[in-house]
Amino acid sequence: MKKVERVIKTWLRERGVRFGKTTSPERLDGFFKLIRPVTTNHELVRIGKKADGGYLLPNDFSGINVCFSPGVSLEVHFEVALAKMGIKSYLADYSVDFPPIRNPMFDFEKKFLGMENDAIHTTLESWVNSKAGNDEKDMILQMDIEGCEYEVLFDTSNELLNRFRIIIIEFHKLDALLDKFGYQIITTAFRKLLKQFDVVHIHPNNNSSPVGYKKYEIPPDMEFTFLRKDRITQRAFTSSFPHELDAKNMETKSDLFLPSCWYHDEARGRTRSTGTRPKIVSHS
């Protein structure tokens, strides 16, 4: 029987299926309590279009003049909306030569965000210092860089992160929470942010189905909105999702609601359908 099991595992590995020890339910519960979103004294508003490229942010923009937005591709509706509010956007993406829309409030850098400065990459620290110096203390960071967000967060000082009032990050490969090593990386990144910020909204990207394990459902890609703690005078755990302003990232796919384990105390037995059947995974 063990020989058959080895043959099956070898066959699966050759096709990209990886095996590892699964994160314990206790540790997963700890993570979900850590990142549980809160409702604050600032209502949420939608900035950008009602699809991919639009995000929910706290309505706390007074005094914000600058947004740093790495990861452009072909989508700048968010930055266009900010420009109409008088907020300048610094954009960076090595995969394109220029933004799809020209705007006098845009400053584009043909670079990927990373952990080094070279012909292709720039660190967040170097980029911000070269564009905003030390003058701007209340900025927006909107980051969708296809999985590189973890290394950028690890590389960026707490002092610089604290200069952003609002941070929006699309986190990728969150299903790696089920793997002990992935759990450590993801949790460390969130703990760093949560020293100075609270999660005020979570929106799953419906480009892929959630991964199911026991009572948990984990959408691989999700958009998180953070607000710096000093901007919050009232907070209470958010008890209902989706928000009325949420919209599907991809119109051609089924809607995907935030699974209840991300915002409910599962010990109370509360559940909610995600609207999409999760993939079931098994770890040895």
C-alpha positions in Angstrom: 0.0 0.0 0.0 2.8 2.4 0.9 4.4 1.7 -2.5 1.2 2.6 -4.2 1.0 5.8 -2.2 4.6 6.8 -3.2 3.8 6.2 -6.8 0.6 8.4 -6.6 2.5 11.2 -4.8 5.3 11.0 -7.4 2.8 11.2 -10.2 1.1 14.2 -8.6 4.4 16.0 -7.9 5.4 15.7 -11.5 2.1 17.5 -12.3 2.7 20.4 -9.9 0.8 19.1 -6.9 2.8 19.8 -3.7 2.5 18.0 -0.3 3.2 19.5 3.1 2.0 19.6 6.6 -1.3 21.5 7.1 -1.5 24.5 9.4 -3.4 23.6 12.6 -7.0 24.9 13.1 -5.8 26.7 16.2 -3.2 28.7 14.3 -5.7 29.4 11.5 -8.2 30.7 14.1 -5.5 32.9 15.5 -4.8 34.4 12.0 -8.5 35.2 11.3 -8.9 36.9 14.7 -5.7 38.9 14.0 -7.0 40.3 10.7 -10.7 40.6 11.5 -12.0 43.8 9.7 -13.4 46.7 11.7 -16.0 49.3 11.0 -14.7 52.8 12.0 -15.9 56.4 12.2 -15.1 56.7 8.5 -17.7 55.3 6.1 -16.4 53.4 3.1 -16.6 54.8 -0.4 -15.8 53.3 -3.8 -12.9 54.9 -5.7 -12.5 53.7 -9.3 -14.9 51.8 -11.5 -17.4 49.1 -10.5 -15.2 46.2 -11.4 -11.5 45.4 -11.3 -9.7 48.6 -10.7 -12.1 49.9 -8.1 -11.6 49.7 -4.3 -13.4 50.6 -1.1 -11.6 53.2 1.0 -12.4 55.0 4.2 -13.8 58.5 3.5 -10.8 60.2 5.1 -9.0 62.0 2.3 -8.6 65.5 3.7 -4.9 66.4 3.6 -3.9 63.6 1.2 -2.1 64.8 -1.8 -0.2 61.8 -3.0 -0.8 58.2 -3.9 1.9 55.6 -4.8 0.5 52.9 -7.1 2.8 50.1 -8.2 1.4 47.6 -10.6 -0.2 49.4 -13.5 -0.8 47.0 -16.4 -3.7 48.3 -18.4 -5.9 49.6 -15.5 -5.7 53.2 -14.0 -9.4 54.0 -13.2 -8.5 54.2 -9.5 -5.8 56.8 -10.2 -8.0 58.7 -12.6 -10.6 59.0 -9.8 -8.0 60.2 -7.4 -6.8 62.8 -9.9 -10.3 64.2 -10.0 -10.0 64.6 -6.2 -6.7 66.5 -6.6 -4.5 63.6 -5.6 -1.4 63.0 -7.6 -0.4 59.3 -8.4 3.1 58.0 -8.8 2.8 54.8 -10.9 5.4 52.1 -11.5 5.4 49.0 -13.7 8.2 47.5 -15.8 5.8 45.4 -17.9 4.4 48.5 -19.7 6.0 51.5 -21.3 3.4 54.0 -20.1 0.0 54.1 -18.5 -3.0 53.4 -20.8 -4.3 56.9 -20.1 -2.3 60.1 -20.0 -3.0 62.4 -17.2 -1.1 65.5 -15.8 -1.6 64.1 -12.3 0.3 60.9 -13.2 4.1 60.4 -12.8 5.1 57.0 -14.3 8.3 55.0 -13.6 9.1 52.0 -15.8 10.2 49.8 -12.8 9.0 46.8 -10.9 8.7 47.2 -7.1 11.1 44.9 -5.3 13.9 44.5 -2.8 16.7 46.1 -4.8 17.5 49.1 -7.0 18.6 48.3 -10.5 17.6 48.9 -14.1 14.4 46.9 -13.7 13.5 47.3 -10.0 13.1 49.9 -7.3 12.5 49.6 -3.6 9.5 51.3 -2.2 11.8 53.3 0.1 13.9 54.6 -2.8 10.9 55.4 -4.9 9.0 57.4 -2.2 12.2 59.3 -1.2 12.9 60.3 -4.8 9.4 61.5 -5.5 7.9 62.7 -2.2 11.0 63.2 0.0 10.1 63.6 3.6 7.4 66.3 3.0 4.4 64.0 2.6 3.2 62.4 5.9 -0.3 61.2 4.9 -0.3 59.3 1.6 -2.1 56.4 -0.1 -0.4 53.2 -1.1 -2.3 51.0 -3.6 -0.3 47.9 -4.5 -1.2 45.0 -6.8 2.1 43.4 -7.8 1.2 39.8 -8.3 2.7 38.2 -5.2 5.7 40.4 -4.7 3.8 42.3 -2.0 5.3 40.1 0.7 8.9 40.8 -0.1 8.2 44.5 -0.4 6.5 44.6 3.0 9.4 42.8 4.6 11.9 45.2 3.0 10.0 48.4 3.8 10.6 50.1 7.2 7.9 50.7 9.7 8.7 54.4 9.5 7.9 54.6 5.8 4.7 52.5 6.1 3.5 54.8 8.9 3.6 57.7 6.4 0.7 56.2 4.5 -2.7 56.9 5.9 -4.5 54.4 3.7 -3.1 51.2 2.2 -4.8 49.0 -0.3 -3.0 45.7 -1.2 -4.2 42.8 -3.2 -2.7 39.8 -1.5 -2.0 36.8 -3.6 -1.6 33.0 -2.9 -3.5 33.3 0.4 -4.3 29.6 0.2 -0.7 29.1 1.2 -2.0 29.8 4.8 -2.8 26.1 4.8 0.8 25.3 4.5 3.0 25.8 7.7 5.7 27.7 5.8 3.2 29.8 3.8 1.3 30.6 7.0 4.5 31.9 8.6 5.3 34.2 5.7 1.7 35.6 5.3 1.2 36.0 9.1 4.5 37.9 9.5 3.5 40.3 6.7 0.1 41.0 8.2 1.6 41.4 11.7 4.0 44.0 10.5 1.1 46.1 8.9 -1.2 45.6 11.9 1.2 47.2 14.3 0.1 50.6 12.8 -3.0 49.8 10.8 -6.5 48.2 11.1 -8.1 46.2 8.4 -11.3 48.1 7.4 -12.4 46.1 4.4 -11.7 42.8 2.6 -12.9 41.9 -0.9 -12.2 38.5 -2.6 -11.2 38.6 -6.2 -13.5 36.2 -8.1 -10.8 35.3 -10.6 -10.4 31.9 -8.8 -12.4 29.7 -6.5 -11.8 29.6 -2.7 -9.8 26.6 -1.3 -11.7 24.7 1.3 -10.3 23.0 4.4 -12.4 21.9 7.3 -14.5 24.9 8.3 -12.3 27.4 6.4 -12.6 28.8 2.9 -9.7 30.8 1.6 -9.9 32.8 -1.7 -6.4 32.8 -3.1 -6.5 36.5 -4.1 -8.1 39.2 -1.9 -8.0 43.0 -1.7 -7.4 44.4 1.8 -7.9 48.0 2.8 -6.0 49.3 5.8 -6.4 52.6 7.7 -3.8 53.9 10.1 -4.8 53.5 13.7 -4.4 57.1 14.6 -7.2 58.0 12.2 -9.7 55.8 14.0 -11.8 57.1 17.0 -14.5 54.4 16.8 -14.1 50.8 15.9 -16.3 47.7 16.0 -15.9 44.3 14.3 -17.6 44.3 10.9 -20.3 41.6 11.0 -21.7 41.6 7.5 -20.3 41.1 4.0 -20.4 41.9 1.2 -20.5 45.7 1.5 -23.2 47.3 -0.7 -20.5 49.0 -2.8 -18.6 45.8 -3.5 -18.5 44.6 -7.1 -17.2 41.6 -9.0 -13.6 41.9 -10.3 -14.5 39.8 -13.3 -18.0 40.2 -14.8 -17.8 36.9 -16.7 -17.4 34.8 -13.5 -19.6 34.0 -10.6 -19.7 36.4 -7.7 -17.6 35.5 -4.7 -18.5 36.7 -1.2 -16.1 36.9 1.7 -16.3 33.6 3.6 -17.5 33.9 7.2 -14.3 32.6 8.8 -12.7 35.9 7.8 -15.0 38.1 9.8 -17.0 35.9 12.3 -16.1 34.1 15.4 -16.5 30.6 14.1 -16.8 29.2 17.6 -20.3 30.7 17.6 -21.3 28.6 14.7 -22.1 31.4 12.3 -21.8 30.5 8.6 -22.4 32.2 5.3 -22.3 30.8 1.8 -19.6 32.3 -0.4 -21.7 32.0 -3.6 -19.0 29.8 -5.2 -18.3 26.2 -4.4 -14.8 25.9 -2.9 -12.2 23.5 -4.1 -11.5 20.8 -1.4 -7.8 20.2 -0.7 -6.1 17.5 1.4 -2.7 17.8 3.0 -0.7 15.0 4.4 
